[in-house]
Structure formats: structure tokens, C-alpha cells
Amino acid sequence: MKTKIRKPASASEADHIHVLTFHQRRFVVGLTWQTIRAQRNPMKEIRRVGKEQGLDLVAVRQSDSIQAGFAPKTRLRLRGAYSLSVALASLLEGCCIAVVALGKDSQGNAQFTMMGKTERGGIHPFSDRIYSEVDLQQYIIDLKDQLRGSKGNMEIPVHGDPAFSWVTTPLDLGVLLAPSNLSKNFKLRPLTWGMTRGQLVATGVAVVLAIIALMVYLHFENEREAAARQASLKEIARQAELNRQARYKAALEGLRHPWTDQPSVTTFISHCREGLDRVPISIKGWISTVVVCTPSDISVQSVRRTNSATTTAQYVQAVKTLFGVTAVFNFQNSSLTSFSLPQTLSPEGDDPMVPVGERLMNFISLFQALNIDLSVSAVPIKKAEKNKQGEEMPQQDWLTYTFSAETDIPPQQIFTGNSYTGIRLSSITLAVNSADGSLRYKISGSLYGKP
């Protein structure tokens, strides 16, 4: 099904133009982007569009096509400024998205802008618009779909503030937009030729002031060089520390406790019992011999009695009527069939960390008290290697033991009460002996604790 893309609400020209300053350079947000079709004389076409629409300045981006970002006439001082979208599209590599905070509006609501760079280097039309924090994530999802096109599995990195969960790469505009990285091609160009008389006078005054400032600058340059070098070294060290912390935080998020997304022992057993109660011993003469309960489903395997007159088709129809699911039959052994009932269990969340030795001793004793043989295996911890920068990465802070047991005792009679923190069950298998009707349970799961 084709995804419906929501278009951002339009804003007045006075509202959607913003100017950001980095290293005393101005960067304009809020340009209106158009693709220029004329190939022989694109600037002529750009000036024609600007004149028709009463626009003042333009930024030009050339990739596989020529794009023009127009700025309206405004009281803001935009001449000589850079286009933020052109700068980001030129400095960031590959198909990507960049999200930049613009501060708050008059009502105190946070505002943001985005830059979407296509696979061929073009600027996506969603770029340079103003978005609220409430709607921002949905627009990023929509923009990703647009950038992927037919390549549904293509990864689209999102550069921005790591505080947002959907940001994949930290974006430090102070470093990215350093003067040494900027090009005159990032600047806005006037759509009209020449300057007015007032502009000429202002330019002359500016030149005189610049000469005076240059003389003063040269006079104090030797004294300032040492201080500038020291400040630069401090900034490099600060940025390196920020990057190190970001890498460590990203690695730490990958060590999330695995049991937080799994149901508790009591919840799991309760849902399995309810599921088992729904499954008849016999369905149209087919005997349910094996039932496997997991957090995601209950799987039932049935066997057709010897010389039974009931067919596979009758069994499949009966399962459809009882549960609304389709049974799967075995072509090689037509006396075997199975079906699954999906289920969703609520996760228990995190548990207190207890020394794994203490928890393991109590758990083994629980089964020993009932004379049930318990098989326990330790899961090795994979030591986290140093990253490419040679930095130590966070290590796993828990130990895992897998266990399994087979018994005639129902699980609810083994696990009584609710005090089973740090333990999660992965499956309960019920096997029915068709000869004498006896039941056999196999219980599997994991035990967690701190080293």
C-alpha cells in the first residue's frame, strides 16, 4: 500500500525566514526550493522566476539537476549570508537527513528545520521548512520514505541532537560549519544586477572601516596568535571528549537487559494455562499430542488415530471454526497436523540485580525439593573490544544461565507465588501420552544475575 505523505503547513514569508549565526557567519533557513529545467542558461530562468514572484535572493545547488532556493524580500539582512540547506547538503556525505533546532516561537513552542539530501545529491522539497517538535518525528518518517523510493531497505542516517531517539549521528554545527569548510557556492546571490546608490555609499564606508580594522588587526596580530592557538586546541579537545562520550553512550544502549522485554514467570504460566484450556484433547477424532507455549504463540500438534474415518480436510475445517486459524498438514506423513495460536504477553520490565550465584542456588534448590532433574548451562560473556579509536567500551554487567527440566508436575505447582525475579521462561511443552493419557512437561528458560 502506498504511504500517504503529509505536507507541512505553509507559513507566511515573514514567519518562515530564520537566520542562524556560527563563527560570525549568517546561515538562512526558510528558502523555497524549485528545480530549474532550463539547461542552457539556468541563471536566466532563475532570474525570470524571481522577478515574476517578487523574490530577492537565491541559493543554487547543482547535483544531477539544478535547484534554486528563493528568499523573499524581507527586513532581515540576508545578502552575503549562506544557505544552511546548501551547506549541509554539500558537507554531509551520502543520502541523509539533518535536523536543526531554531529556538522557540512567540508561543514558546520549539521549532526545527530539516534538510533532506537525495541519493544523487539533490535537496528534497521538504527541506528548509519550519516544523514543530510535536510533528517533527512523523515528517522524518515521511521524508525517509520519499528518499528511499523503491529501495525500501536503504538506511537513511539522521544527523541531529542525540537527545532524540531517532537521531543516528550527532551533529555539531559549530564544527561542521567552520569557516574553513565553507564555500562561496553556499552563499545567496542577488537576483538583480548592480547596487543602488545607498548600497554604493554603504559599501564605500564599509571598505574604509575594513581598512582601519585591518590595520588595527595587523597591529595586534602577533599578540593574538598565541591565544587563538590555545583556544583552538581547547576546542579540539572539547569536541574529542564529546565524541568519545557519544560513542560510549551508543555502545551502552546496545547492552540493554534482555529480560526487560519478557513476561514474568507468573504471567507466562498463567497465559499458557489459559491457552492449554482452550485446546481440546480431541479435534474431530485427531488427538492433540504435543502443545508448545512460547511468549509469541501456542503451537499444537495433532495425530490421527489409526483406522480413523476423519479426514485432514475435516480437521482443518474444525480448527478454522474453533480458533479462526489455518492448520498445516504434513505431506510426507498425512497422520500429522499442527496449528498455532498467536498471543501477546506484557513485559515484566527490569528486575533487581542479585548475585547470580545466590539466585542460581535458590533456583536449583526449588527443583531439588521436588526431585526434578534440572539441566543448567552458562552462557559465555562476549568481551567488548576496543573501538576503532582504541577506547574501552562498556562491558555486559550480568550473567546468563539457560535451564531446562522435564517432569510430570505442572509448572504452576513448581512456581508458586510471585518471587521469581531475574528468571524468565521461554517455553513450556506439554506432551500427551495417547496410550495412557499421562502428561509430561518440559520447561525451558533463562536465569539472570550480576557477576
Secondary structure as GFF3:
##gff-version 3
##sequence-region A 1 451
A	DSSP	alpha_helix	13	16	.	.	.	ID=ss1
A	DSSP	beta_strand	18	22	.	.	.	ID=ss2
A	DSSP	beta_strand	25	29	.	.	.	ID=ss3
A	DSSP	beta_strand	32	36	.	.	.	ID=ss4
A	DSSP	alpha_helix	42	53	.	.	.	ID=ss5
A	DSSP	beta_strand	55	62	.	.	.	ID=ss6
A	DSSP	beta_strand	66	72	.	.	.	ID=ss7
A	DSSP	beta_strand	82	83	.	.	.	ID=ss8
A	DSSP	alpha_helix	84	91	.	.	.	ID=ss9
A	DSSP	beta_strand	96	104	.	.	.	ID=ss10
A	DSSP	beta_strand	110	117	.	.	.	ID=ss11
A	DSSP	beta_strand	130	132	.	.	.	ID=ss12
A	DSSP	alpha_helix	133	148	.	.	.	ID=ss13
A	DSSP	beta_strand	158	160	.	.	.	ID=ss14
A	DSSP	beta_strand	169	170	.	.	.	ID=ss15
A	DSSP	alpha_helix	173	176	.	.	.	ID=ss16
A	DSSP	three_ten_helix	179	181	.	.	.	ID=ss17
A	DSSP	three_ten_helix	184	186	.	.	.	ID=ss18
A	DSSP	beta_strand	189	190	.	.	.	ID=ss19
A	DSSP	alpha_helix	197	253	.	.	.	ID=ss20
A	DSSP	three_ten_helix	258	261	.	.	.	ID=ss21
A	DSSP	alpha_helix	265	278	.	.	.	ID=ss22
A	DSSP	beta_strand	282	283	.	.	.	ID=ss23
A	DSSP	beta_strand	286	293	.	.	.	ID=ss24
A	DSSP	beta_strand	297	304	.	.	.	ID=ss25
A	DSSP	alpha_helix	312	323	.	.	.	ID=ss26
A	DSSP	beta_strand	328	329	.	.	.	ID=ss27
A	DSSP	beta_strand	336	342	.	.	.	ID=ss28
A	DSSP	alpha_helix	356	368	.	.	.	ID=ss29
A	DSSP	beta_strand	374	379	.	.	.	ID=ss30
A	DSSP	beta_strand	399	407	.	.	.	ID=ss31
A	DSSP	alpha_helix	411	414	.	.	.	ID=ss32
A	DSSP	beta_strand	423	432	.	.	.	ID=ss33
A	DSSP	beta_strand	439	449	.	.	.	ID=ss34
###
